[in-house]
Amino acid sequence: MAHNFRTKEETARHNRRLRRQLLGVVLTVLMVVGLFTVIGYGVQSVSALFDDTKEKEEFEARLQNLVMLDPLPFGTLEQADPIVLKTAALWTSVKTAQENGTLELYDRDPDDLSLFLPAVDVDAAAAALYGPDYTVQHGTFQEDNLTYVYDDVRKAYKIPPTGQTGMYFPQVESLKKVNGILRVTVGYIPAYATDEFGLPITSEPEKYMDYLFEKQDGTWYMAAIEESDMKVEKPASSSETAAVSSSSAAQNPQQILEQQTNSQPSSDAQTQTESVPAETTETTETTETTDAASEQSTESTAEGE
């Protein structure tokens, strides 16, 4: 029986070939893993490039206290209602103090515990939203049946303890940059319909408005508000349903009950009930007349005989 014996050179050559093959397999695996890693990072980078969720949330936070006041459209800040802009800045500064944990550091009125909000905080909030060139005219004012008293000695506003209730929550739908203007389309989520936790019952916007921002020193500042081309889509029958609902809502349950009680079928039944005695009376009178005539005829005949 023949035996094949390898020489040392052949054995060494065989071992080197095995090592090369093993190294090739390892390199192939690493290349495949690296390729998938690069593709994964690429997909994440592209997704992050087109994902503006974080930016939308930032604008929602910036616009929250202005949207809740439902401001009218305006072309420039000079055309806007300064009371609305100041009220939004005031409550934005209160919100900022709450988030920073500095709200308890402010002075309070010992009589009703009203908060004294420094005017410089209102100036800072206004500058952050409307730009550093916007100037707040400080003084006592009234907004939404609330009076904000300005203490000229303290240089602070006395905030009513009742607080502020807004009409809407902002929901940023889209961000579009055209000719150096950032158009932020905001959906107005009704805030007057909330659950027991104070959260809005519906997430569907009631209307849309466009907030226009201009860039200054690398920061976007609000410059105007316009009616949006985006409209709320409503079913065709929604107007009819709303009309019926409003008509029913205008009547209290007692009125509806009275209408149902005094409906036409009941009136007809009453009419029929009242007509029956009348017919019976006429029949009775006719019978009595006939009997009287018969008696008179009988008496005449008797006298003739």
Phi and psi in degrees as GROMACS dihedral restraints (atoms count N, CA, C in turn):
[ dihedral_restraints ]
;  ai    aj    ak    al  type     phi  dphi    fc
    3     4     5     6     1   -86.5    20    10
    4     5     6     7     1   140.3    20    10
    6     7     8     9     1  -117.6    20    10
    7     8     9    10     1   133.2    20    10
    9    10    11    12     1   -95.5    20    10
   10    11    12    13     1   116.8    20    10
   12    13    14    15     1  -109.0    20    10
   13    14    15    16     1   131.8    20    10
   15    16    17    18     1   -86.7    20    10
   16    17    18    19     1   143.5    20    10
   18    19    20    21     1   -80.3    20    10
   19    20    21    22     1   169.2    20    10
   21    22    23    24     1   -62.0    20    10
   22    23    24    25     1   -36.1    20    10
   24    25    26    27     1   -66.6    20    10
   25    26    27    28     1   -42.2    20    10
   27    28    29    30     1   -65.4    20    10
   28    29    30    31     1   -40.0    20    10
   30    31    32    33     1   -64.4    20    10
   31    32    33    34     1   -42.8    20    10
   33    34    35    36     1   -64.4    20    10
   34    35    36    37     1   -41.1    20    10
   36    37    38    39     1   -64.0    20    10
   37    38    39    40     1   -40.2    20    10
   39    40    41    42     1   -64.9    20    10
   40    41    42    43     1   -42.0    20    10
   42    43    44    45     1   -64.5    20    10
   43    44    45    46     1   -40.0    20    10
   45    46    47    48     1   -64.2    20    10
   46    47    48    49     1   -37.0    20    10
   48    49    50    51     1   -65.3    20    10
   49    50    51    52     1   -40.0    20    10
   51    52    53    54     1   -64.3    20    10
   52    53    54    55     1   -40.9    20    10
   54    55    56    57     1   -65.1    20    10
   55    56    57    58     1   -39.5    20    10
   57    58    59    60     1   -63.9    20    10
   58    59    60    61     1   -41.4    20    10
   60    61    62    63     1   -64.4    20    10
   61    62    63    64     1   -42.9    20    10
   63    64    65    66     1   -64.1    20    10
   64    65    66    67     1   -41.9    20    10
   66    67    68    69     1   -63.7    20    10
   67    68    69    70     1   -37.6    20    10
   69    70    71    72     1   -64.0    20    10
   70    71    72    73     1   -41.8    20    10
   72    73    74    75     1   -63.1    20    10
   73    74    75    76     1   -44.0    20    10
   75    76    77    78     1   -62.8    20    10
   76    77    78    79     1   -44.3    20    10
   78    79    80    81     1   -63.0    20    10
   79    80    81    82     1   -38.3    20    10
   81    82    83    84     1   -63.7    20    10
   82    83    84    85     1   -44.4    20    10
   84    85    86    87     1   -62.0    20    10
   85    86    87    88     1   -43.9    20    10
   87    88    89    90     1   -64.1    20    10
   88    89    90    91     1   -37.9    20    10
   90    91    92    93     1   -65.2    20    10
   91    92    93    94     1   -40.8    20    10
   93    94    95    96     1   -65.9    20    10
   94    95    96    97     1   -45.4    20    10
   96    97    98    99     1   -61.5    20    10
   97    98    99   100     1   -44.2    20    10
   99   100   101   102     1   -62.2    20    10
  100   101   102   103     1   -39.4    20    10
  102   103   104   105     1   -62.5    20    10
  103   104   105   106     1   -46.0    20    10
  105   106   107   108     1   -66.0    20    10
  106   107   108   109     1   -34.3    20    10
  108   109   110   111     1   -65.5    20    10
  109   110   111   112     1   -44.9    20    10
  111   112   113   114     1   -62.7    20    10
  112   113   114   115     1   -42.6    20    10
  114   115   116   117     1   -62.3    20    10
  115   116   117   118     1   -42.2    20    10
  117   118   119   120     1   -61.5    20    10
  118   119   120   121     1   -45.9    20    10
  120   121   122   123     1   -63.2    20    10
  121   122   123   124     1   -36.6    20    10
  123   124   125   126     1   -64.4    20    10
  124   125   126   127     1   -44.3    20    10
  126   127   128   129     1   -62.6    20    10
  127   128   129   130     1   -42.3    20    10
  129   130   131   132     1   -64.0    20    10
  130   131   132   133     1   -38.6    20    10
  132   133   134   135     1   -66.5    20    10
  133   134   135   136     1   -42.3    20    10
  135   136   137   138     1   -65.9    20    10
  136   137   138   139     1   -41.2    20    10
  138   139   140   141     1   -63.1    20    10
  139   140   141   142     1   -43.0    20    10
  141   142   143   144     1   -65.7    20    10
  142   143   144   145     1   -31.2    20    10
  144   145   146   147     1   -66.0    20    10
  145   146   147   148     1   -37.6    20    10
  147   148   149   150     1   -98.7    20    10
  148   149   150   151     1    -8.4    20    10
  150   151   152   153     1   -88.2    20    10
  151   152   153   154     1   111.6    20    10
  153   154   155   156     1  -110.5    20    10
  154   155   156   157     1    25.6    20    10
  156   157   158   159     1   -60.1    20    10
  157   158   159   160     1   -45.1    20    10
  159   160   161   162     1   -63.4    20    10
  160   161   162   163     1   -40.9    20    10
  162   163   164   165     1   -65.9    20    10
  163   164   165   166     1   -37.7    20    10
  165   166   167   168     1   -63.1    20    10
  166   167   168   169     1   -43.2    20    10
  168   169   170   171     1   -62.8    20    10
  169   170   171   172     1   -36.6    20    10
  171   172   173   174     1   -64.8    20    10
  172   173   174   175     1   -41.7    20    10
  174   175   176   177     1   -70.4    20    10
  175   176   177   178     1   -33.6    20    10
  177   178   179   180     1   -61.7    20    10
  178   179   180   181     1   -41.9    20    10
  180   181   182   183     1   -66.2    20    10
  181   182   183   184     1   -38.5    20    10
  183   184   185   186     1   -69.7    20    10
  184   185   186   187     1   -33.7    20    10
  186   187   188   189     1   -96.8    20    10
  187   188   189   190     1    -4.0    20    10
  189   190   191   192     1   -54.8    20    10
  190   191   192   193     1   -49.9    20    10
  192   193   194   195     1   -77.0    20    10
  193   194   195   196     1   -13.8    20    10
  195   196   197   198     1   -89.2    20    10
  196   197   198   199     1   -41.5    20    10
  198   199   200   201     1   -63.9    20    10
  199   200   201   202     1   -34.4    20    10
  201   202   203   204     1   -64.3    20    10
  202   203   204   205     1   -20.2    20    10
  204   205   206   207     1   -90.0    20    10
  205   206   207   208     1    -7.2    20    10
  207   208   209   210     1    52.6    20    10
  208   209   210   211     1    62.4    20    10
  210   211   212   213     1   -70.1    20    10
  211   212   213   214     1   151.3    20    10
  213   214   215   216     1   -75.1    20    10
  214   215   216   217     1   153.3    20    10
  216   217   218   219     1   -62.8    20    10
  217   218   219   220     1   149.5    20    10
  219   220   221   222     1  -152.0    20    10
  220   221   222   223     1   152.6    20    10
  222   223   224   225     1   -86.4    20    10
  223   224   225   226     1   -31.7    20    10
  225   226   227   228     1  -139.5    20    10
  226   227   228   229     1   165.2    20    10
  228   229   230   231     1   -65.1    20    10
  229   230   231   232     1   -28.9    20    10
  231   232   233   234     1   -67.1    20    10
  232   233   234   235     1   -26.3    20    10
  234   235   236   237     1   -87.0    20    10
  235   236   237   238     1   -11.7    20    10
  237   238   239   240     1   -76.9    20    10
  238   239   240   241     1   161.3    20    10
  240   241   242   243     1   -74.0    20    10
  241   242   243   244     1   112.9    20    10
  243   244   245   246     1   -63.3    20    10
  244   245   246   247     1   -27.8    20    10
  246   247   248   249     1   -66.4    20    10
  247   248   249   250     1   -42.5    20    10
  249   250   251   252     1   -64.9    20    10
  250   251   252   253     1   -44.4    20    10
  252   253   254   255     1   -63.6    20    10
  253   254   255   256     1   -39.2    20    10
  255   256   257   258     1   -70.0    20    10
  256   257   258   259     1   -39.5    20    10
  258   259   260   261     1   -62.6    20    10
  259   260   261   262     1   -42.3    20    10
  261   262   263   264     1   -62.4    20    10
  262   263   264   265     1   -42.3    20    10
  264   265   266   267     1   -65.5    20    10
  265   266   267   268     1   -37.7    20    10
  267   268   269   270     1   -62.3    20    10
  268   269   270   271     1   -48.7    20    10
  270   271   272   273     1   -74.7    20    10
  271   272   273   274     1   -24.3    20    10
  273   274   275   276     1   -66.8    20    10
  274   275   276   277     1   -39.9    20    10
  276   277   278   279     1   -67.2    20    10
  277   278   279   280     1   -35.9    20    10
  279   280   281   282     1   -63.7    20    10
  280   281   282   283     1   -43.8    20    10
  282   283   284   285     1   -62.8    20    10
  283   284   285   286     1   -41.5    20    10
  285   286   287   288     1   -62.2    20    10
  286   287   288   289     1   -41.5    20    10
  288   289   290   291     1   -65.0    20    10
  289   290   291   292     1   -37.0    20    10
  291   292   293   294     1   -64.1    20    10
  292   293   294   295     1   -43.4    20    10
  294   295   296   297     1   -68.4    20    10
  295   296   297   298     1   -32.8    20    10
  297   298   299   300     1   -84.9    20    10
  298   299   300   301     1    -9.3    20    10
  300   301   302   303     1    75.3    20    10
  301   302   303   304     1    21.0    20    10
  303   304   305   306     1  -105.7    20    10
  304   305   306   307     1     3.6    20    10
  306   307   308   309     1   -64.5    20    10
  307   308   309   310     1   -35.0    20    10
  309   310   311   312     1   -72.2    20    10
  310   311   312   313     1   -11.0    20    10
  312   313   314   315     1   -83.1    20    10
  313   314   315   316     1   -13.4    20    10
  315   316   317   318     1   -76.2    20    10
  316   317   318   319     1   152.7    20    10
  318   319   320   321     1   -70.5    20    10
  319   320   321   322     1   153.5    20    10
  321   322   323   324     1  -132.6    20    10
  322   323   324   325     1   151.9    20    10
  324   325   326   327     1   -72.1    20    10
  325   326   327   328     1   125.9    20    10
  327   328   329   330     1   -67.2    20    10
  328   329   330   331     1   -19.6    20    10
  330   331   332   333     1   -79.5    20    10
  331   332   333   334     1   -51.2    20    10
  333   334   335   336     1  -121.1    20    10
  334   335   336   337     1     8.2    20    10
  336   337   338   339     1    61.1    20    10
  337   338   339   340     1    24.7    20    10
  339   340   341   342     1   -66.6    20    10
  340   341   342   343     1   146.4    20    10
  342   343   344   345     1   -86.5    20    10
  343   344   345   346     1   138.4    20    10
  345   346   347   348     1   -99.6    20    10
  346   347   348   349     1   108.2    20    10
  348   349   350   351     1   -96.0    20    10
  349   350   351   352     1   119.9    20    10
  351   352   353   354     1   -59.6    20    10
  352   353   354   355     1   140.7    20    10
  354   355   356   357     1   -64.2    20    10
  355   356   357   358     1   -29.9    20    10
  357   358   359   360     1   -64.9    20    10
  358   359   360   361     1   -31.0    20    10
  360   361   362   363     1   -69.0    20    10
  361   362   363   364     1   -37.9    20    10
  363   364   365   366     1   -65.6    20    10
  364   365   366   367     1   -40.6    20    10
  366   367   368   369     1   -60.6    20    10
  367   368   369   370     1   -41.6    20    10
  369   370   371   372     1   -66.3    20    10
  370   371   372   373     1   -42.1    20    10
  372   373   374   375     1   -66.5    20    10
  373   374   375   376     1   -39.5    20    10
  375   376   377   378     1   -65.6    20    10
  376   377   378   379     1   -41.9    20    10
  378   379   380   381     1   -65.0    20    10
  379   380   381   382     1   -34.7    20    10
  381   382   383   384     1   -69.1    20    10
  382   383   384   385     1   -27.3    20    10
  384   385   386   387     1  -101.3    20    10
  385   386   387   388     1   -42.4    20    10
  387   388   389   390     1  -100.2    20    10
  388   389   390   391     1    -8.5    20    10
  390   391   392   393     1   108.8    20    10
  391   392   393   394     1   156.0    20    10
  393   394   395   396     1   -68.2    20    10
  394   395   396   397     1   -16.3    20    10
  396   397   398   399     1   -86.3    20    10
  397   398   399   400     1    -9.1    20    10
  399   400   401   402     1   -79.5    20    10
  400   401   402   403     1   134.7    20    10
  402   403   404   405     1  -115.4    20    10
  403   404   405   406     1   129.6    20    10
  405   406   407   408     1   -90.7    20    10
  406   407   408   409     1   128.4    20    10
  408   409   410   411     1   -88.5    20    10
  409   410   411   412     1   108.1    20    10
  411   412   413   414     1   -81.4    20    10
  412   413   414   415     1   144.2    20    10
  414   415   416   417     1   161.6    20    10
  415   416   417   418     1   165.5    20    10
  417   418   419   420     1   -64.9    20    10
  418   419   420   421     1   135.8    20    10
  420   421   422   423     1  -148.5    20    10
  421   422   423   424     1   169.1    20    10
  423   424   425   426     1  -128.7    20    10
  424   425   426   427     1   136.7    20    10
  426   427   428   429     1  -147.1    20    10
  427   428   429   430     1   125.6    20    10
  429   430   431   432     1    55.0    20    10
  430   431   432   433     1    49.0    20    10
  432   433   434   435     1    63.8    20    10
  433   434   435   436     1    14.9    20    10
  435   436   437   438     1  -114.7    20    10
  436   437   438   439     1   134.8    20    10
  438   439   440   441     1  -104.5    20    10
  439   440   441   442     1   126.4    20    10
  441   442   443   444     1  -106.8    20    10
  442   443   444   445     1   104.5    20    10
  444   445   446   447     1   -83.5    20    10
  445   446   447   448     1   129.3    20    10
  447   448   449   450     1   -97.7    20    10
  448   449   450   451     1   120.9    20    10
  450   451   452   453     1   -91.2    20    10
  451   452   453   454     1   107.8    20    10
  453   454   455   456     1   -69.3    20    10
  454   455   456   457     1   -25.2    20    10
  456   457   458   459     1   -73.8    20    10
  457   458   459   460     1   -47.5    20    10
  459   460   461   462     1   -77.5    20    10
  460   461   462   463     1   -18.5    20    10
  462   463   464   465     1    56.7    20    10
  463   464   465   466     1    50.9    20    10
  465   466   467   468     1  -149.2    20    10
  466   467   468   469     1   157.9    20    10
  468   469   470   471     1   -98.8    20    10
  469   470   471   472     1   137.8    20    10
  471   472   473   474     1   -89.3    20    10
  472   473   474   475     1   111.1    20    10
  474   475   476   477     1   -84.4    20    10
  475   476   477   478     1   126.8    20    10
  477   478   479   480     1   -59.5    20    10
  478   479   480   481     1   140.0    20    10
  480   481   482   483     1   -68.3    20    10
  481   482   483   484     1   -14.1    20    10
  483   484   485   486     1   -72.0    20    10
  484   485   486   487     1   -24.1    20    10
  486   487   488   489     1    81.5    20    10
  487   488   489   490     1  -176.4    20    10
  489   490   491   492     1  -115.9    20    10
  490   491   492   493     1   131.9    20    10
  492   493   494   495     1  -111.5    20    10
  493   494   495   496     1   123.6    20    10
  495   496   497   498     1   -90.5    20    10
  496   497   498   499     1   166.0    20    10
  498   499   500   501     1   -93.2    20    10
  499   500   501   502     1   -30.8    20    10
  501   502   503   504     1  -141.5    20    10
  502   503   504   505     1   157.2    20    10
  504   505   506   507     1  -107.1    20    10
  505   506   507   508     1   140.7    20    10
  507   508   509   510     1   -82.8    20    10
  508   509   510   511     1   143.5    20    10
  510   511   512   513     1  -136.6    20    10
  511   512   513   514     1   104.3    20    10
  513   514   515   516     1   -70.9    20    10
  514   515   516   517     1   121.7    20    10
  516   517   518   519     1   -91.9    20    10
  517   518   519   520     1   -40.1    20    10
  519   520   521   522     1  -156.1    20    10
  520   521   522   523     1   156.6    20    10
  522   523   524   525     1  -126.1    20    10
  523   524   525   526     1   120.4    20    10
  525   526   527   528     1  -131.7    20    10
  526   527   528   529     1   128.9    20    10
  528   529   530   531     1  -104.9    20    10
  529   530   531   532     1   118.8    20    10
  531   532   533   534     1  -136.8    20    10
  532   533   534   535     1   121.0    20    10
  534   535   536   537     1    53.9    20    10
  535   536   537   538     1    43.0    20    10
  537   538   539   540     1    78.8    20    10
  538   539   540   541     1     5.2    20    10
  540   541   542   543     1  -112.2    20    10
  541   542   543   544     1   131.1    20    10
  543   544   545   546     1   -96.7    20    10
  544   545   546   547     1   115.5    20    10
  546   547   548   549     1   -98.5    20    10
  547   548   549   550     1   113.0    20    10
  549   550   551   552     1  -104.3    20    10
  550   551   552   553     1   109.3    20    10
  552   553   554   555     1   -86.3    20    10
  553   554   555   556     1   120.9    20    10
  555   556   557   558     1  -115.4    20    10
  556   557   558   559     1   129.0    20    10
  558   559   560   561     1   -91.0    20    10
  559   560   561   562     1   137.9    20    10
  561   562   563   564     1   -97.1    20    10
  562   563   564   565     1   106.6    20    10
  564   565   566   567     1   -88.3    20    10
  565   566   567   568     1   121.9    20    10
  567   568   569   570     1   -57.5    20    10
  568   569   570   571     1   130.1    20    10
  570   571   572   573     1   -99.6    20    10
  571   572   573   574     1    -9.9    20    10
  573   574   575   576     1   -82.5    20    10
  574   575   576   577     1    -8.8    20    10
  576   577   578   579     1  -113.3    20    10
  577   578   579   580     1    94.5    20    10
  579   580   581   582     1  -126.1    20    10
  580   581   582   583     1   162.6    20    10
  582   583   584   585     1   -90.2    20    10
  583   584   585   586     1  -169.4    20    10
  585   586   587   588     1   -67.4    20    10
  586   587   588   589     1   -16.9    20    10
  588   589   590   591     1   -96.8    20    10
  589   590   591   592     1     3.8    20    10
  591   592   593   594     1    82.7    20    10
  592   593   594   595     1     9.5    20    10
  594   595   596   597     1   -92.0    20    10
  595   596   597   598     1   147.5    20    10
  597   598   599   600     1   -63.3    20    10
  598   599   600   601     1   138.7    20    10
  600   601   602   603     1   -71.6    20    10
  601   602   603   604     1   -38.5    20    10
  603   604   605   606     1  -111.7    20    10
  604   605   606   607     1   147.3    20    10
  606   607   608   609     1  -106.9    20    10
  607   608   609   610     1     8.4    20    10
  609   610   611   612     1   -90.7    20    10
  610   611   612   613     1   125.9    20    10
  612   613   614   615     1   -63.4    20    10
  613   614   615   616     1   145.2    20    10
  615   616   617   618     1   -85.2    20    10
  616   617   618   619     1   -26.7    20    10
  618   619   620   621     1  -163.4    20    10
  619   620   621   622     1   174.4    20    10
  621   622   623   624     1  -130.5    20    10
  622   623   624   625     1   143.5    20    10
  624   625   626   627     1  -136.4    20    10
  625   626   627   628     1   150.8    20    10
  627   628   629   630     1  -104.2    20    10
  628   629   630   631     1   124.3    20    10
  630   631   632   633     1  -102.2    20    10
  631   632   633   634     1   122.1    20    10
  633   634   635   636     1   -98.3    20    10
  634   635   636   637     1   129.4    20    10
  636   637   638   639     1  -117.9    20    10
  637   638   639   640     1   143.0    20    10
  639   640   641   642     1  -117.6    20    10
  640   641   642   643     1   144.9    20    10
  642   643   644   645     1   -91.4    20    10
  643   644   645   646     1   133.8    20    10
  645   646   647   648     1  -142.8    20    10
  646   647   648   649     1   120.0    20    10
  648   649   650   651     1    55.4    20    10
  649   650   651   652     1    39.3    20    10
  651   652   653   654     1    82.0    20    10
  652   653   654   655     1     4.4    20    10
  654   655   656   657     1  -125.0    20    10
  655   656   657   658     1   141.2    20    10
  657   658   659   660     1   -86.4    20    10
  658   659   660   661     1   129.1    20    10
  660   661   662   663     1  -123.6    20    10
  661   662   663   664     1   142.3    20    10
  663   664   665   666     1   -70.1    20    10
  664   665   666   667     1   136.7    20    10
  666   667   668   669     1  -126.5    20    10
  667   668   669   670     1   -23.8    20    10
  669   670   671   672     1  -162.6    20    10
  670   671   672   673     1   165.3    20    10
  672   673   674   675     1  -132.8    20    10
  673   674   675   676     1   132.5    20    10
  675   676   677   678     1  -130.7    20    10
  676   677   678   679     1   156.8    20    10
  678   679   680   681     1   -69.6    20    10
  679   680   681   682     1   136.7    20    10
  681   682   683   684     1   -84.7    20    10
  682   683   684   685     1   150.6    20    10
  684   685   686   687     1   -72.2    20    10
  685   686   687   688     1   -20.1    20    10
  687   688   689   690     1   -75.1    20    10
  688   689   690   691     1   126.7    20    10
  690   691   692   693     1  -119.5    20    10
  691   692   693   694     1   156.2    20    10
  693   694   695   696     1   -78.6    20    10
  694   695   696   697     1   126.7    20    10
  696   697   698   699     1   -87.3    20    10
  697   698   699   700     1   123.6    20    10
  699   700   701   702     1  -120.6    20    10
  700   701   702   703     1   144.8    20    10
  702   703   704   705     1   -60.5    20    10
  703   704   705   706     1   156.5    20    10
  705   706   707   708     1   -63.3    20    10
  706   707   708   709     1   -32.9    20    10
  708   709   710   711     1   -89.6    20    10
  709   710   711   712     1     2.3    20    10
  711   712   713   714     1   -67.3    20    10
  712   713   714   715     1   -34.2    20    10
  714   715   716   717     1   -67.1    20    10
  715   716   717   718     1   -40.4    20    10
  717   718   719   720     1   -66.1    20    10
  718   719   720   721     1   -41.7    20    10
  720   721   722   723     1   -63.2    20    10
  721   722   723   724     1   -40.5    20    10
  723   724   725   726     1   -64.7    20    10
  724   725   726   727     1   -37.5    20    10
  726   727   728   729     1   -65.6    20    10
  727   728   729   730     1   -42.1    20    10
  729   730   731   732     1   -66.0    20    10
  730   731   732   733     1   -41.5    20    10
  732   733   734   735     1   -65.2    20    10
  733   734   735   736     1   -42.0    20    10
  735   736   737   738     1   -67.4    20    10
  736   737   738   739     1   -35.9    20    10
  738   739   740   741     1   -65.9    20    10
  739   740   741   742     1   -40.9    20    10
  741   742   743   744     1   -69.8    20    10
  742   743   744   745     1   -36.1    20    10
  744   745   746   747     1   -69.2    20    10
  745   746   747   748     1   -26.0    20    10
  747   748   749   750     1   -74.4    20    10
  748   749   750   751     1   -15.2    20    10
  750   751   752   753     1  -108.2    20    10
  751   752   753   754     1   136.4    20    10
  753   754   755   756     1   -83.2    20    10
  754   755   756   757     1   165.8    20    10
  756   757   758   759     1   -57.3    20    10
  757   758   759   760     1   -32.8    20    10
  759   760   761   762     1   -66.5    20    10
  760   761   762   763     1   -39.4    20    10
  762   763   764   765     1   -66.0    20    10
  763   764   765   766     1   -41.9    20    10
  765   766   767   768     1   -62.8    20    10
  766   767   768   769     1   -40.6    20    10
  768   769   770   771     1   -64.5    20    10
  769   770   771   772     1   -40.4    20    10
  771   772   773   774     1   -66.2    20    10
  772   773   774   775     1   -38.2    20    10
  774   775   776   777     1   -63.8    20    10
  775   776   777   778     1   -41.3    20    10
  777   778   779   780     1   -67.3    20    10
  778   779   780   781     1   -35.4    20    10
  780   781   782   783     1   -71.0    20    10
  781   782   783   784     1   -37.8    20    10
  783   784   785   786     1   -95.9    20    10
  784   785   786   787     1    32.2    20    10
  786   787   788   789     1   -72.8    20    10
  787   788   789   790     1   170.1    20    10
  789   790   791   792     1   -63.3    20    10
  790   791   792   793     1   -42.2    20    10
  792   793   794   795     1   -56.8    20    10
  793   794   795   796     1   -38.4    20    10
  795   796   797   798     1   -66.9    20    10
  796   797   798   799     1   -37.3    20    10
  798   799   800   801     1   -66.1    20    10
  799   800   801   802     1   -42.2    20    10
  801   802   803   804     1   -60.9    20    10
  802   803   804   805     1   -42.4    20    10
  804   805   806   807     1   -64.3    20    10
  805   806   807   808     1   -38.0    20    10
  807   808   809   810     1   -67.5    20    10
  808   809   810   811     1   -39.9    20    10
  810   811   812   813     1   -62.2    20    10
  811   812   813   814     1   -43.7    20    10
  813   814   815   816     1   -64.8    20    10
  814   815   816   817     1   -37.9    20    10
  816   817   818   819     1   -65.5    20    10
  817   818   819   820     1   -39.6    20    10
  819   820   821   822     1   -71.6    20    10
  820   821   822   823     1   -28.6    20    10
  822   823   824   825     1   -76.6    20    10
  823   824   825   826     1   -23.2    20    10
  825   826   827   828     1   -66.1    20    10
  826   827   828   829     1   -48.2    20    10
  828   829   830   831     1   -61.7    20    10
  829   830   831   832     1   -33.2    20    10
  831   832   833   834     1   -63.1    20    10
  832   833   834   835     1   -46.5    20    10
  834   835   836   837     1   -63.0    20    10
  835   836   837   838     1   -39.8    20    10
  837   838   839   840     1   -63.7    20    10
  838   839   840   841     1   -40.3    20    10
  840   841   842   843     1   -63.9    20    10
  841   842   843   844     1   -44.1    20    10
  843   844   845   846     1   -61.7    20    10
  844   845   846   847     1   -40.5    20    10
  846   847   848   849     1   -63.7    20    10
  847   848   849   850     1   -40.7    20    10
  849   850   851   852     1   -64.5    20    10
  850   851   852   853     1   -43.0    20    10
  852   853   854   855     1   -63.7    20    10
  853   854   855   856     1   -39.3    20    10
  855   856   857   858     1   -63.2    20    10
  856   857   858   859     1   -41.8    20    10
  858   859   860   861     1   -64.8    20    10
  859   860   861   862     1   -41.5    20    10
  861   862   863   864     1   -65.4    20    10
  862   863   864   865     1   -38.8    20    10
  864   865   866   867     1   -63.4    20    10
  865   866   867   868     1   -42.1    20    10
  867   868   869   870     1   -65.3    20    10
  868   869   870   871     1   -41.6    20    10
  870   871   872   873     1   -64.5    20    10
  871   872   873   874     1   -39.9    20    10
  873   874   875   876     1   -64.7    20    10
  874   875   876   877     1   -40.1    20    10
  876   877   878   879     1   -65.0    20    10
  877   878   879   880     1   -37.7    20    10
  879   880   881   882     1   -66.4    20    10
  880   881   882   883     1   -41.6    20    10
  882   883   884   885     1   -65.1    20    10
  883   884   885   886     1   -39.9    20    10
  885   886   887   888     1   -65.5    20    10
  886   887   888   889     1   -38.7    20    10
  888   889   890   891     1   -66.4    20    10
  889   890   891   892     1   -37.8    20    10
  891   892   893   894     1   -67.2    20    10
  892   893   894   895     1   -41.5    20    10
  894   895   896   897     1   -64.8    20    10
  895   896   897   898     1   -40.2    20    10
  897   898   899   900     1   -62.4    20    10
  898   899   900   901     1   -41.0    20    10
  900   901   902   903     1   -65.9    20    10
  901   902   903   904     1   -38.2    20    10
  903   904   905   906     1   -67.0    20    10
  904   905   906   907     1   -41.0    20    10
  906   907   908   909     1   -65.7    20    10
  907   908   909   910     1   -35.5    20    10
  909   910   911   912     1   -65.3    20    10
  910   911   912   913     1   -36.0    20    10
